[in-house]
Amino acid sequence: MATRRDELRAVPIAARGGTSELAHSLETHFLSKLEYLNAIGIALSQERDINTLLETILIAAKNLTRADAGTLYRLVGDKLQFEIVRTDSLSIAMGGTSGNPVPFYPIPLHDKDGKPNNTMIAAYAALNNKTVNVADAYTEEGFDFSGTRNFDKRTGYRSTSFLTVPMKNHEGDIIGVLQLLNATDPATRRVTSFGEEDQRLAESLASQAAIALTNRLLIQQLEVLFESLIELINTAIDDKSPYTGGHCKRVPTLTMMLAEAAHAAADGPLKDFRMTEKDRYELKIAGLLHDCGKITTPVHVVDKATKLQTIFDRIELVATRFEVLKREAEVEMMRGKLAAREAHDEASERRAEEAFAAKIRQYDDDREFLRRTNIGGERMRAEDQARVSQIAKYQLRNEKGELERFLSKDEESNLNIAAGTLNPGEREIINHHIVATIKMLEALPWPRHLVNVPEYAGGHHERMDGKGYPKGLTREQMSVQARVMGIADIFEALTAKDRPYKPGKTLSESLGILGRFKENGHIDPDLFDIFVREKVYLGYAREFLDPEQIDEVNESQIPGYRP
């Protein structure tokens, strides 16, 4: 397809108003610069990194105007802050992607009395929204070039021509200044002044650059705001329960560690898995939001450290009831002894005392048994559950003198929880958090580069064999990122030392459990192998686990691991 430049070239010179090859050459040169300016505009609109964006602006301006040097300032408050400094002939490169900080103090727009600083050329351009084109700094009057002369004295440089252009955004606000130094004649390589064409091109570039920079800063500010809102949600969850706030911070970190290890795989099933910076940001956001639904979970369920805990641990009420049983047994014993004494039956009196002592021992033993059972650390045996039900049937008089069960049906049911501290209803409430997470995230109008956040965040409780929740997805129906998050979520939970219902497990214990999860189809086998082989677990442990949790790991003994 013919470009506009090709169309113009096809028109006879005379028709274009020119009568010589010189006119054709000048026009071609100007069109070339316009094309370059257009290409730069496109590049600026696509650049995400602020430092690279600023550097691109300055280098493009230098190329367009054949300048030997240049400085780009950003307006920060009431001062022009040096961002990028380049001087080709002195090999000076500061700021931007150079890695060298700019050591110069910012230029104030006003003095301490509030008067405008019109003596500094960059400040003047910003204050007056006016381009300043100086042919020779050493002969120009009205501006303070003492700093420039001191620089020249130290370096042997000769700062001559200046082109200083204010950068104005789409709202008309000055956001910075572009300053170019020492235009160079391409034929003689001698320093010359900046011409009208140079000024127009620099002003055009400055306008495009200001809009691109404003847009990038606005996007950056929105991203910071968005992440701050996510942090606000996690803080709210943390304030509800200190046992989940750490989880919301650690899982995203471990997710990214495992994802990077998968990204770096040179061979194996995941050798084609690669992430761009956009992909990384998307996964990071998903990790931060993966448990946002917990904000809807009642705190007494999240924090349920024991089987009888609600607002408080009801085991103390149960312990008090044993004291009531003891008093009733004592009254019964005293009555028996009194009757035996009146009948002069010493044997019956002794039997009453012995029966009382046996009851007291039994009650004390039952009370301690229920205390241990209430903790929920081990899977309950059937005989222990039967013993709880037997204790539940003890008779106790209430405040009305009526006989009732020692344990309520609810207490018996909770104490007979086979594993952990949550009963089926509470487990359903906990599991609902992922449904709430998906519902919340799918309701948001995600931009295109974050459209996968709900899928990544909502899949961390699914299993590879389709037995997970809430959707029962299989491995083939899940993204690699969601599978990564599933492993991160489980490993963090196993090693977490801030949970109310268990201590944090050691590395060898956690990897053993995770390995069995691989074998039974719970987690992704290929990602698990990378997790172990690349020692992702160890990097995470050094950052988040206590020293006593970081024990010796024999990788050859990990169930299901394939080196």
C-alpha positions as CSV (number, residue, x, y, z in Angstrom):
1,M,0.0,0.0,0.0
2,A,1.4,3.4,-0.9
3,T,2.1,5.8,1.9
4,R,1.4,9.5,2.0
5,R,5.1,10.0,1.5
6,D,5.1,7.9,-1.7
7,E,2.1,9.8,-3.0
8,L,3.8,13.1,-2.5
9,R,7.0,11.8,-4.2
10,A,4.9,10.7,-7.2
11,V,3.7,14.3,-7.8
12,P,6.0,16.2,-10.2
13,I,8.3,18.7,-8.6
14,A,6.7,21.7,-10.4
15,A,3.3,20.7,-9.2
16,R,4.6,20.7,-5.6
17,G,5.8,24.2,-6.1
18,G,9.5,23.3,-6.4
19,T,11.7,23.8,-9.4
20,S,14.9,22.0,-8.4
21,E,16.4,18.9,-7.0
22,L,17.3,20.9,-3.9
23,A,13.6,21.5,-3.2
24,H,12.9,17.8,-3.6
25,S,15.7,17.0,-1.2
26,L,14.5,19.4,1.4
27,E,10.9,18.1,1.2
28,T,12.1,14.5,1.5
29,H,14.2,15.5,4.5
30,F,11.2,17.2,6.1
31,L,8.9,14.2,5.4
32,S,11.5,11.9,6.8
33,K,11.4,13.8,10.1
34,L,7.7,13.9,10.2
35,E,7.6,10.1,9.7
36,Y,10.2,9.8,12.5
37,L,8.0,12.0,14.7
38,N,5.0,9.9,14.0
39,A,6.9,6.7,14.8
40,I,8.0,8.2,18.0
41,G,4.5,9.2,18.9
42,I,3.4,5.6,18.4
43,A,6.3,4.3,20.5
44,L,5.5,6.7,23.3
45,S,1.9,5.7,23.5
46,Q,2.9,2.0,23.9
47,E,5.7,2.4,26.4
48,R,4.8,1.3,30.0
49,D,8.0,2.1,31.9
50,I,8.3,5.7,33.0
51,N,12.1,5.8,32.9
52,T,12.2,4.3,29.4
53,L,9.5,6.7,28.3
54,L,11.4,9.8,29.5
55,E,14.6,8.6,27.9
56,T,12.8,7.9,24.6
57,I,11.5,11.5,24.6
58,L,14.8,13.1,25.1
59,I,16.7,10.9,22.7
60,A,14.1,11.4,20.0
61,A,14.3,15.2,20.5
62,K,18.1,15.1,20.2
63,N,17.8,13.1,17.0
64,L,15.2,15.3,15.4
65,T,17.2,18.5,16.1
66,R,20.7,17.1,15.8
67,A,21.5,18.2,19.4
68,D,24.6,17.1,21.2
69,A,23.1,17.3,24.6
70,G,19.7,17.5,26.4
71,T,18.0,17.5,29.7
72,L,14.4,16.5,30.5
73,Y,12.8,17.9,33.6
74,R,9.6,16.9,35.4
75,L,7.6,19.3,37.4
76,V,7.3,18.0,40.9
77,G,5.5,20.4,43.2
78,D,7.1,23.8,42.5
79,K,10.4,22.5,41.3
80,L,11.8,21.2,38.0
81,Q,13.4,17.9,38.8
82,F,16.2,16.5,36.6
83,E,15.1,13.2,35.1
84,I,17.3,12.5,32.1
85,V,20.6,14.1,31.2
86,R,22.6,13.2,28.1
87,T,25.7,14.7,26.5
88,D,27.0,12.7,23.6
89,S,30.4,14.4,23.1
90,L,31.2,14.0,26.8
91,S,29.7,10.5,27.1
92,I,27.4,11.7,29.9
93,A,24.3,9.6,30.6
94,M,22.4,10.1,33.8
95,G,18.9,9.1,34.8
96,G,16.5,6.9,32.9
97,T,17.8,3.4,32.2
98,S,21.5,4.4,32.5
99,G,21.6,3.4,36.2
100,N,23.4,6.6,37.0
101,P,21.5,9.0,39.3
102,V,21.3,12.7,38.4
103,P,23.2,14.6,41.1
104,F,21.8,18.1,40.3
105,Y,19.5,19.9,42.6
106,P,15.9,20.6,41.3
107,I,15.3,24.1,39.9
108,P,12.7,26.1,41.9
109,L,10.0,27.9,40.0
110,H,9.8,30.6,42.7
111,D,12.2,32.0,45.2
112,K,11.7,31.9,49.0
113,D,9.6,35.1,48.7
114,G,7.3,33.6,46.1
115,K,8.7,35.6,43.2
116,P,8.9,33.8,39.9
117,N,12.3,32.5,39.0
118,N,12.5,34.0,35.5
119,T,16.3,34.1,35.4
120,M,16.7,30.3,35.0
121,I,15.8,29.4,31.4
122,A,14.1,26.1,32.2
123,A,12.0,27.8,35.0
124,Y,11.1,30.7,32.7
125,A,9.9,28.3,30.0
126,A,7.7,26.5,32.5
127,L,6.3,29.7,34.2
128,N,5.5,31.4,31.0
129,N,4.6,28.4,28.8
130,K,6.9,29.7,26.2
131,T,9.7,28.1,24.1
132,V,13.1,29.8,24.5
133,N,15.5,29.6,21.6
134,V,19.0,30.9,22.5
135,A,21.7,31.1,19.9
136,D,24.6,31.6,22.3
137,A,24.4,31.3,26.0
138,Y,27.6,33.4,26.5
139,T,26.1,36.4,24.7
140,E,22.5,36.1,25.7
141,E,21.2,38.6,28.2
142,G,18.3,38.2,30.7
143,F,19.1,34.6,31.9
144,D,21.5,33.3,34.5
145,F,23.9,30.9,32.8
146,S,26.4,30.9,35.7
147,G,25.7,27.2,36.3
148,T,26.3,26.4,32.7
149,R,29.6,28.3,32.6
150,N,30.7,26.5,35.8
151,F,29.9,23.1,34.1
152,D,31.8,24.2,31.0
153,K,34.8,25.3,33.1
154,R,35.0,21.9,34.8
155,T,34.5,19.8,31.7
156,G,36.0,21.9,28.9
157,Y,32.6,21.9,27.2
158,R,31.2,24.9,25.4
159,S,27.5,25.3,25.9
160,T,26.3,27.4,23.0
161,S,22.8,27.0,21.6
162,F,19.8,26.2,23.8
163,L,16.3,25.2,22.8
164,T,14.0,25.0,25.9
165,V,10.4,23.8,25.3
166,P,7.7,23.5,28.0
167,M,5.8,20.2,28.1
168,K,2.1,20.8,28.4
169,N,-0.5,18.0,28.8
170,H,-4.0,17.9,27.3
171,E,-5.5,20.0,30.1
172,G,-3.0,22.8,29.5
173,D,-0.9,22.1,32.6
174,I,2.8,22.3,32.4
175,I,4.3,18.9,33.5
176,G,7.9,19.3,32.5
177,V,10.5,21.0,30.3
178,L,12.5,19.6,27.4
179,Q,15.9,21.3,27.0
180,L,18.2,20.7,24.0
181,L,21.8,21.9,23.8
182,N,24.2,22.6,20.9
183,A,22.6,21.9,17.6
184,T,25.2,20.3,15.3
185,D,25.5,20.9,11.6
186,P,25.5,17.5,9.9
187,A,27.9,18.5,7.2
188,T,30.5,20.4,9.2
189,R,29.9,18.8,12.7
190,R,30.1,22.4,14.1
191,V,27.8,23.7,16.7
192,T,25.1,26.0,15.3
193,S,21.8,27.5,16.4
194,F,18.4,25.7,16.5
195,G,16.4,26.7,13.4
196,E,12.6,27.3,13.2
197,E,12.1,23.8,11.9
198,D,13.9,22.4,14.9
199,Q,11.8,24.4,17.2
200,R,8.5,23.3,15.5
201,L,9.6,19.6,15.6
202,A,10.7,19.9,19.3
203,E,7.4,21.6,20.3
204,S,5.4,18.9,18.4
205,L,7.4,16.2,20.1
206,A,7.0,17.9,23.5
207,S,3.3,18.0,23.1
208,Q,3.0,14.3,22.1
209,A,5.4,13.4,24.9
210,A,3.5,15.4,27.5
211,I,0.3,13.6,26.7
212,A,2.0,10.1,26.6
213,L,3.7,10.9,29.9
214,T,0.5,12.1,31.5
215,N,-1.4,9.0,30.4
216,R,1.4,6.7,31.7
217,L,1.4,8.5,35.0
218,L,-2.4,8.4,35.2
219,I,-2.3,4.6,34.5
220,Q,0.4,4.2,37.1
221,Q,-1.6,6.1,39.6
222,L,-4.7,4.0,38.9
223,E,-2.6,0.9,39.3
224,V,-1.3,2.1,42.6
225,L,-4.8,3.0,43.7
226,F,-6.1,-0.4,42.6
227,E,-3.4,-2.3,44.5
228,S,-4.0,0.0,47.5
229,L,-7.7,-1.0,47.4
230,I,-6.7,-4.6,47.3
231,E,-4.5,-4.1,50.3
232,L,-7.4,-2.4,52.0
233,I,-9.5,-5.5,51.5
234,N,-6.7,-7.7,52.8
235,T,-6.3,-5.4,55.8
236,A,-10.0,-5.6,56.5
237,I,-9.7,-9.4,56.5
238,D,-6.6,-9.2,58.6
239,D,-8.4,-7.0,61.2
240,K,-11.2,-9.6,61.3
241,S,-8.8,-12.4,61.7
242,P,-5.0,-12.2,62.2
243,Y,-4.8,-15.8,61.0
244,T,-5.7,-15.0,57.4
245,G,-4.0,-11.6,56.8
246,G,-0.6,-13.2,56.6
247,H,-2.0,-15.8,54.2
248,C,-3.2,-13.1,51.8
249,K,0.3,-11.7,51.6
250,R,2.3,-14.9,51.5
251,V,0.3,-16.8,48.8
252,P,0.9,-14.2,46.1
253,T,4.7,-14.3,46.9
254,L,4.9,-18.1,46.7
255,T,2.7,-18.1,43.6
256,M,5.1,-15.8,41.7
257,M,8.1,-17.8,42.9
258,L,6.7,-21.0,41.5
259,A,5.4,-19.3,38.3
260,E,8.9,-17.9,37.6
261,A,10.4,-21.3,38.1
262,A,7.9,-22.8,35.6
263,H,8.7,-19.9,33.2
264,A,12.4,-20.7,33.4
265,A,11.9,-24.4,32.6
266,A,14.0,-25.3,29.6
267,D,12.6,-28.8,29.0
268,G,9.8,-31.0,30.3
269,P,6.1,-30.6,30.0
270,L,6.2,-26.9,31.0
271,K,9.0,-25.8,28.6
272,D,6.5,-23.8,26.5
273,F,5.0,-21.9,29.5
274,R,6.2,-18.3,29.3
275,M,5.0,-15.1,30.9
276,T,5.2,-11.5,29.7
277,E,5.3,-8.6,32.1
278,K,1.6,-8.3,31.5
279,D,1.1,-11.9,32.5
280,R,3.1,-11.4,35.6
281,Y,1.1,-8.4,36.7
282,E,-2.2,-10.3,36.0
283,L,-1.0,-13.2,38.1
284,K,0.2,-10.9,40.9
285,I,-3.2,-9.2,41.1
286,A,-5.0,-12.6,41.1
287,G,-2.8,-13.8,44.0
288,L,-3.5,-10.7,46.0
289,L,-7.3,-11.2,45.5
290,H,-7.5,-15.0,45.7
291,D,-9.2,-14.9,49.1
292,C,-11.0,-11.6,49.0
293,G,-14.3,-13.5,49.5
294,K,-13.2,-14.2,53.1
295,I,-14.4,-10.7,53.9
296,T,-17.8,-12.3,54.0
297,T,-16.9,-15.2,56.2
298,P,-17.9,-14.9,59.9
299,V,-14.9,-14.3,62.1
300,H,-15.9,-17.0,64.6
301,V,-15.7,-19.6,61.8
302,V,-12.4,-18.3,60.4
303,D,-10.8,-18.2,63.9
304,K,-12.3,-21.4,65.2
305,A,-9.3,-22.8,67.0
306,T,-11.1,-25.6,68.9
307,K,-14.2,-27.7,68.2
308,L,-16.4,-25.9,70.8
309,Q,-15.2,-22.3,70.0
310,T,-17.8,-19.8,68.8
311,I,-17.5,-16.3,70.3
312,F,-15.6,-18.1,73.1
313,D,-14.4,-21.6,73.8
314,R,-17.4,-23.5,75.4
315,I,-15.1,-26.2,76.8
316,E,-14.9,-24.0,80.0
317,L,-18.7,-24.3,80.4
318,V,-18.4,-28.1,80.0
319,A,-15.6,-28.1,82.6
320,T,-18.0,-26.2,85.0
321,R,-20.6,-28.9,84.5
322,F,-18.2,-31.5,85.7
323,E,-17.9,-29.5,88.9
324,V,-21.7,-29.7,89.2
325,L,-21.6,-33.4,88.7
326,K,-19.0,-33.7,91.4
327,R,-21.1,-31.8,93.9
328,E,-24.1,-33.9,93.1
329,A,-22.0,-37.0,93.5
330,E,-20.7,-35.6,96.8
331,V,-24.3,-35.0,98.0
332,E,-25.2,-38.5,97.0
333,M,-22.2,-39.9,98.9
334,M,-23.0,-37.9,102.0
335,R,-26.6,-39.1,102.0
336,G,-25.4,-42.7,101.6
337,K,-22.9,-42.4,104.4
338,L,-25.5,-40.8,106.7
339,A,-27.9,-43.7,106.0
340,A,-25.2,-46.3,106.5
341,R,-24.1,-44.6,109.8
342,E,-27.7,-44.5,111.1
343,A,-27.9,-48.2,110.3
344,H,-24.4,-48.8,111.9
345,D,-23.3,-50.3,108.5
346,E,-19.6,-49.4,108.2
347,A,-19.1,-51.4,105.0
348,S,-21.8,-49.5,103.2
349,E,-20.3,-46.2,104.4
350,R,-16.9,-47.3,102.9
351,R,-18.5,-48.4,99.7
352,A,-20.2,-44.9,99.4
353,E,-16.8,-43.2,99.8
354,E,-15.1,-45.5,97.3
355,A,-18.0,-45.0,94.8
356,F,-17.6,-41.3,95.2
357,A,-13.8,-41.4,94.7
358,A,-14.3,-43.5,91.6
359,K,-16.8,-41.1,90.2
360,I,-14.5,-38.1,90.8
361,R,-11.7,-39.9,89.0
362,Q,-14.0,-40.8,86.1
363,Y,-15.3,-37.2,85.9
364,D,-11.7,-35.8,86.0
365,D,-10.6,-38.3,83.3
366,D,-13.7,-37.4,81.1
367,R,-13.0,-33.7,81.5
368,E,-9.4,-34.0,80.4
369,F,-10.5,-36.3,77.5
370,L,-12.9,-33.7,76.3
371,R,-10.3,-31.0,76.6
372,R,-8.0,-33.1,74.3
373,T,-10.8,-33.9,71.9
374,N,-11.7,-30.3,71.7
375,I,-8.3,-29.4,70.2
376,G,-9.0,-31.3,67.1
377,G,-5.3,-32.0,66.2
378,E,-5.6,-35.7,65.4
379,R,-8.2,-37.6,63.4
380,M,-10.6,-39.1,65.9
381,R,-11.0,-42.8,66.4
382,A,-14.4,-44.4,66.3
383,E,-14.1,-45.5,70.0
384,D,-13.3,-41.9,71.0
385,Q,-16.4,-40.6,69.2
386,A,-18.4,-43.3,71.0
387,R,-17.0,-42.1,74.3
388,V,-18.0,-38.5,73.6
389,S,-21.5,-39.7,72.9
390,Q,-21.5,-41.7,76.2
391,I,-20.4,-38.6,78.2
392,A,-23.1,-36.6,76.4
393,K,-25.7,-38.8,78.0
394,Y,-24.7,-38.0,81.6
395,Q,-27.7,-36.5,83.5
396,L,-27.4,-33.0,84.9
397,R,-30.1,-30.9,86.6
398,N,-30.7,-27.4,85.2
399,E,-31.6,-24.3,87.1
400,K,-35.3,-25.5,87.2
401,G,-34.3,-28.8,88.8
402,E,-35.0,-30.7,85.6
403,L,-32.7,-33.5,84.3
404,E,-31.1,-32.8,80.9
405,R,-28.2,-34.1,78.8
406,F,-24.7,-33.2,80.0
407,L,-23.8,-32.2,76.4
408,S,-26.2,-30.6,74.0
409,K,-26.6,-32.2,70.6
410,D,-24.6,-29.3,69.1
411,E,-21.8,-29.8,71.6
412,E,-21.7,-33.6,71.0
413,S,-21.7,-33.1,67.2
414,N,-18.8,-30.5,67.4
415,L,-16.7,-32.6,69.8
416,N,-17.2,-35.6,67.4
417,I,-15.7,-33.8,64.4
418,A,-13.5,-36.4,62.9
419,A,-10.7,-34.1,61.7
420,G,-9.9,-30.4,62.4
421,T,-12.2,-28.1,64.2
422,L,-15.0,-27.3,61.7
423,N,-18.3,-29.1,61.6
424,P,-19.9,-29.7,58.1
425,G,-21.9,-26.5,58.3
426,E,-18.9,-24.4,59.2
427,R,-16.8,-26.2,56.6
428,E,-19.5,-25.2,54.0
429,I,-19.3,-21.6,55.3
430,I,-15.5,-21.6,54.9
431,N,-15.7,-23.2,51.4
432,H,-18.2,-20.5,50.4
433,H,-15.4,-17.9,50.5
434,I,-14.2,-19.1,47.1
435,V,-17.7,-18.8,45.7
436,A,-17.9,-15.3,47.1
437,T,-14.4,-14.5,45.6
438,I,-15.4,-15.6,42.1
439,K,-18.7,-13.8,42.4
440,M,-17.0,-10.6,43.5
441,L,-14.3,-10.8,40.9
442,E,-16.5,-11.7,38.0
443,A,-18.7,-8.7,38.8
444,L,-15.8,-6.3,38.1
445,P,-15.2,-4.7,34.6
446,W,-11.7,-6.0,34.1
447,P,-9.5,-4.4,31.5
448,R,-8.2,-6.7,28.8
449,H,-4.8,-7.2,30.4
450,L,-6.5,-8.4,33.7
451,V,-9.4,-10.4,32.2
452,N,-8.0,-13.7,33.6
453,V,-7.9,-12.6,37.2
454,P,-11.2,-14.3,38.2
455,E,-10.1,-17.6,36.7
456,Y,-6.7,-17.6,38.3
457,A,-8.0,-16.5,41.7
458,G,-11.1,-18.7,41.6
459,G,-9.4,-22.0,40.8
460,H,-7.1,-22.5,43.7
461,H,-9.4,-25.0,45.5
462,E,-10.0,-27.1,42.4
463,R,-8.3,-30.5,42.0
464,M,-6.6,-32.0,39.0
465,D,-9.0,-35.0,39.2
466,G,-12.2,-32.8,39.2
467,K,-13.0,-33.4,42.9
468,G,-12.3,-29.9,44.0
469,Y,-14.7,-27.0,44.5
470,P,-16.6,-24.9,43.6
471,K,-16.8,-25.9,39.9
472,G,-15.2,-29.4,40.0
473,L,-12.8,-28.5,37.2
474,T,-10.2,-31.0,35.9
475,R,-6.6,-30.2,35.1
476,E,-7.3,-29.8,31.4
477,Q,-9.9,-27.1,32.2
478,M,-7.6,-25.0,34.3
479,S,-4.8,-22.6,33.3
480,V,-1.2,-23.2,34.5
481,Q,-1.6,-20.0,36.6
482,A,-4.6,-21.4,38.5
483,R,-2.8,-24.7,39.1
484,V,0.3,-22.8,40.4
485,M,-1.9,-20.9,42.8
486,G,-3.4,-24.1,44.1
487,I,0.0,-25.5,45.2
488,A,1.0,-22.1,46.7
489,D,-2.2,-22.0,48.7
490,I,-1.8,-25.5,50.1
491,F,1.9,-25.2,50.9
492,E,1.4,-21.8,52.7
493,A,-1.4,-23.3,54.8
494,L,0.7,-26.3,55.8
495,T,3.7,-24.3,56.9
496,A,1.8,-21.3,58.3
497,K,2.7,-20.7,61.9
498,D,0.0,-18.2,62.7
499,R,-3.1,-20.5,62.5
500,P,-5.2,-20.9,65.7
501,Y,-5.8,-24.6,65.2
502,K,-2.3,-26.0,64.5
503,P,1.4,-25.3,64.6
504,G,3.3,-24.7,61.3
505,K,4.7,-27.9,59.8
506,T,8.3,-28.5,58.9
507,L,9.5,-28.5,55.3
508,S,9.8,-32.3,55.2
509,E,6.4,-32.8,56.7
510,S,4.8,-30.3,54.3
511,L,6.5,-31.8,51.2
512,G,5.5,-35.2,52.2
513,I,1.8,-34.2,52.4
514,L,2.1,-32.3,49.1
515,G,3.7,-35.3,47.5
516,R,0.8,-37.5,48.6
517,F,-1.6,-34.8,47.2
518,K,0.2,-35.2,43.8
519,E,-0.3,-39.0,44.0
520,N,-4.0,-38.7,44.7
521,G,-4.7,-36.3,41.9
522,H,-5.1,-33.2,44.1
523,I,-2.3,-31.0,42.7
524,D,-0.6,-30.6,39.3
525,P,2.2,-33.2,39.1
526,D,4.5,-31.2,36.7
527,L,4.3,-28.1,38.8
528,F,5.0,-30.1,42.0
529,D,8.1,-31.6,40.4
530,I,9.4,-28.1,39.5
531,F,8.5,-26.9,43.0
532,V,10.8,-29.5,44.5
533,R,13.5,-29.7,41.8
534,E,14.1,-25.9,41.7
535,K,13.8,-25.8,45.5
536,V,11.1,-23.1,45.4
537,Y,10.1,-24.4,48.8
538,L,13.5,-23.5,50.2
539,G,13.5,-20.0,48.9
540,Y,10.1,-19.4,50.4
541,A,11.1,-21.0,53.7
542,R,14.1,-18.8,54.1
543,E,11.9,-15.8,53.8
544,F,8.8,-16.8,55.8
545,L,9.4,-19.9,58.0
546,D,10.9,-20.1,61.5
547,P,14.4,-21.8,61.6
548,E,13.0,-24.8,63.4
549,Q,10.7,-25.5,60.5
550,I,13.5,-25.6,58.0
551,D,14.6,-29.2,58.5
552,E,16.7,-31.6,56.4
553,V,14.8,-32.6,53.2
554,N,15.6,-35.8,51.5
555,E,14.0,-35.2,48.1
556,S,14.3,-38.9,47.2
557,Q,11.9,-39.8,50.0
558,I,9.2,-37.3,48.9
559,P,6.1,-39.3,47.7
560,G,5.4,-39.0,44.0
561,Y,8.4,-36.8,43.3
562,R,10.1,-37.3,39.9
563,P,13.5,-35.6,39.6
